[in-house]
Amino acid sequence: MPSHSFDSRLTCNGNGHMDPEIDWENVGFGMTPTDYMYVMKCSDDDEFDKGQFLPYGNIELSPAAGVLNYGQGLFEGMKAMRREDGKIVLFRPHENALRMKIGAERMCMPSPSADLFVDAVKKTVLANKRWIPPTGKGTLYIRPLLLGTGPILGLSPAPEYTFIIYASPVGNYFKEGSAPLNLYVEEEFHRAFRGGAGGVKSITNYAPALKPLTMAKSRGFSDVLYLDSVHKKYVEEVSSCNIFIVKDNVISTPPTKGSILPGITRKSIIEIARDQGYQVEERLIEVEELLEADEVFCTGTAVVVNPVGSITYQDKRVEYQIDENGVYKKMFSTYMAIQNGHIEDKNEWIVEIN
Ligand SMILES: *Cc1c(COP(=O)(O)O)cnc(C)c1O
């Protein structure tokens, strides 16, 4: 396979290059291939090689690769955005690096250092710069992967690992844009359980969620809301985003104790809300409380902060009025204003690339 050094790539992607022929008004959350992917391998000594950029494309794997046979793999999701001030920025990328480190530990994999991770993400964004949507039209979604790619037959950690980063321009995650979500409370299937891998972004958490998601979508719901697997009583999270409820101006979200993915957006919203003087509680939330809540919203890199319009639990459907002056809107606006550079980034969440 041809490989390119970072510098030669920059030349070929220099300013004179044609912009991709993309209808920026209608980018959804589908996969649009970009120019380059970052690839770095690690064998034997737990040391990663020097990474390289390859043209985006298929990778070759042994049929006996640990990831294919036993699901030894992790992913991350982050976004680069083009601000109106011309800066290209990432949001709290070290948090993604640390989360991958914790996940790698759980999945018996070596992981790149946080600095190496962030540096590789930055370079991947620059290598695919022409694919970053114009300001306001979307973002470049970045997908780092850590995979057990070495061949292994007996159940054991793979002998070789590959860290890959690819990217795709995206618009809104949900087709309806930030239209309110209609959630279905799932009682039969669970996303994660105490002692499992629900607290890390292991690829093994997602295929089992496809069936409940497909079933809910076929019944007209936007997504599934999971309950804890022991009592089937406490709210956990949505397929790929965290959940918050608001009651009498108090904001609550379930604690991340192993079966809930610790979202970086979740963490940021908690910090923003507290900074604005809200009382924020991380506590068990009974599913019945949803029926009484003033507001419910979801958070995640893909969905950002999205209001929930209805929740269906057993034979009850509650609808929420979406208040344009509500808590969800304040959280969304502040989060976006920090990313856009419209308000001060006093916690140093923004990492500039160029
Ligand atoms: C990625 C993910 C989230 C959101 O995490 P962010 O860091 O905010 O993007 C929430 N739940 C699940 C199951 C996820 O995979």
The ligand as an SDF file (V2000), in Angstrom:
LIG
                    3D

 15 15  0  0  0  0  0  0  0  0999 V2000
  -20.3830    7.8470   22.9000 C   0  0  0  0  0  0  0  0  0  0  0  0
  -21.5720    7.5520   23.7390 C   0  0  0  0  0  0  0  0  0  0  0  0
  -22.2000    8.5260   24.5160 C   0  0  0  0  0  0  0  0  0  0  0  0
  -21.8320    9.9950   24.4630 C   0  0  0  0  0  0  0  0  0  0  0  0
  -20.5220   10.2910   24.8020 O   0  0  0  0  0  0  0  0  0  0  0  0
  -19.8750   11.6750   24.3730 P   0  0  0  0  0  0  0  0  0  0  0  0
  -18.4990   11.6150   24.8870 O   0  0  0  0  0  0  0  0  0  0  0  0
  -20.6890   12.7510   24.9860 O   0  0  0  0  0  0  0  0  0  0  0  0
  -19.9490   11.7190   22.8830 O   0  0  0  0  0  0  0  0  0  0  0  0
  -23.2270    8.1390   25.3620 C   0  0  0  0  0  0  0  0  0  0  0  0
  -23.6410    6.8610   25.4040 N   0  0  0  0  0  0  0  0  0  0  0  0
  -23.0830    5.8960   24.6470 C   0  0  0  0  0  0  0  0  0  0  0  0
  -23.5790    4.5090   24.7690 C   0  0  0  0  0  0  0  0  0  0  0  0
  -22.0300    6.2170   23.7930 C   0  0  0  0  0  0  0  0  0  0  0  0
  -21.4820    5.2700   23.0330 O   0  0  0  0  0  0  0  0  0  0  0  0
  1  2  1  0
  2  3  1  0
  2 14  2  0
  3  4  1  0
  3 10  2  0
  4  5  1  0
  5  6  1  0
  6  7  2  0
  6  8  1  0
  6  9  1  0
 10 11  1  0
 11 12  2  0
 12 13  1  0
 12 14  1  0
 14 15  1  0
M  END
$$$$
